[in-house]
Amino acid sequence: MSRRTPRALVGGAPQETFTFRFDGRDVTAAAGQTVAAALWGAGVLAWRTTRHDGEPRGAFCGIGQCFDCLVTVDGAPNRRACLVPARPGGLVTSQEGTGHDDLAV
């Protein structure tokens, strides 16, 4: 009995990959992959901290209903990594607290 891979079961084909920058390092992503999925694939599980206690957070729900996966994408804070598609050459950074320097918290 031969073992079938998940890719073979769904008829998937390898995708072209590209890189984007995350906190100064290159992360590989495939076409259609979200920032969160690419970060998970690179072994990054937390990429923001809470505003009060500085606790690490990453993806929680994975469907855009919570705000645990917030990152700054190309200078725009408060983007949900589970919804934002990874883009070739993009610049993604960890986010601390609210993501806005001018907010009093």
C-alpha positions as CSV (number, residue, x, y, z in Angstrom):
1,M,0.0,0.0,0.0
2,S,1.5,3.3,-1.0
3,R,1.2,6.4,1.1
4,R,-0.3,9.5,-0.5
5,T,0.8,13.0,0.5
6,P,-1.7,15.7,1.3
7,R,-0.6,17.5,-1.9
8,A,-1.3,14.4,-3.9
9,L,-4.7,14.0,-2.3
10,V,-5.9,17.5,-3.3
11,G,-4.0,17.6,-6.6
12,G,-1.8,20.5,-5.6
13,A,1.3,21.6,-7.4
14,P,4.4,23.3,-6.0
15,Q,4.0,27.1,-6.1
16,E,6.7,29.5,-7.0
17,T,8.2,31.1,-3.9
18,F,9.5,34.5,-3.1
19,T,10.8,36.3,-0.1
20,F,9.7,39.2,2.1
21,R,11.5,40.9,5.0
22,F,10.4,40.3,8.5
23,D,12.3,42.1,11.3
24,G,15.5,42.2,9.2
25,R,15.4,38.6,7.9
26,D,14.2,37.0,4.7
27,V,11.1,34.8,5.0
28,T,10.0,32.5,2.1
29,A,6.4,32.5,1.0
30,A,4.4,30.9,-1.7
31,A,1.9,32.6,-4.0
32,G,-1.4,33.1,-2.1
33,Q,0.1,32.5,1.3
34,T,-0.7,34.9,4.1
35,V,1.9,36.7,6.2
36,A,0.9,34.5,9.2
37,A,1.2,31.3,7.2
38,A,4.7,32.2,5.9
39,L,5.8,33.2,9.4
40,W,4.6,29.9,10.8
41,G,6.4,28.1,8.0
42,A,9.6,29.9,9.0
43,G,9.2,28.9,12.7
44,V,8.0,32.3,13.9
45,L,5.2,31.8,16.3
46,A,4.9,35.3,17.9
47,W,5.3,38.7,16.3
48,R,3.6,41.3,18.4
49,T,3.4,42.2,22.1
50,T,0.4,43.3,24.1
51,R,0.2,47.0,25.0
52,H,-0.1,46.6,28.8
53,D,2.1,43.6,29.8
54,G,4.2,43.1,26.7
55,E,3.1,39.5,26.3
56,P,4.0,37.8,23.0
57,R,1.2,37.1,20.5
58,G,0.9,35.5,17.1
59,A,-2.0,34.0,15.3
60,F,-4.9,32.8,17.4
61,C,-8.1,32.4,15.4
62,G,-6.5,32.5,11.9
63,I,-9.6,33.9,10.3
64,G,-9.5,37.6,11.1
65,Q,-11.9,37.7,14.0
66,C,-9.4,38.5,16.7
67,F,-6.5,40.9,16.8
68,D,-3.7,38.8,18.2
69,C,-1.7,38.6,14.9
70,L,-1.3,42.3,14.2
71,V,1.9,43.4,12.3
72,T,3.1,46.4,10.5
73,V,3.2,45.9,6.7
74,D,5.1,48.3,4.5
75,G,4.7,51.0,7.2
76,A,1.0,50.5,7.9
77,P,0.4,49.3,11.5
78,N,-2.4,47.1,12.8
79,R,-2.7,44.7,9.8
80,R,-3.9,41.2,10.6
81,A,-1.2,38.8,9.4
82,C,-3.7,36.0,9.0
83,L,-5.6,38.1,6.3
84,V,-2.8,40.0,4.6
85,P,-1.3,38.2,1.6
86,A,2.5,38.0,1.6
87,R,4.0,40.0,-1.2
88,P,7.4,39.7,-2.9
89,G,9.8,42.2,-1.4
90,G,7.3,43.3,1.3
91,L,8.5,44.7,4.6
92,V,6.8,43.3,7.7
93,T,7.8,44.2,11.2
94,S,6.7,43.1,14.7
95,Q,4.3,45.3,16.4
96,E,4.4,46.5,20.0
97,G,1.2,47.5,21.7
98,T,-1.2,49.5,19.6
99,G,1.3,50.1,16.7
100,H,0.9,53.9,17.0
101,D,3.6,55.9,18.7
102,D,1.3,58.9,19.3
103,L,-1.4,57.1,21.3
104,A,-1.4,57.5,25.1
105,V,-1.9,54.0,26.6
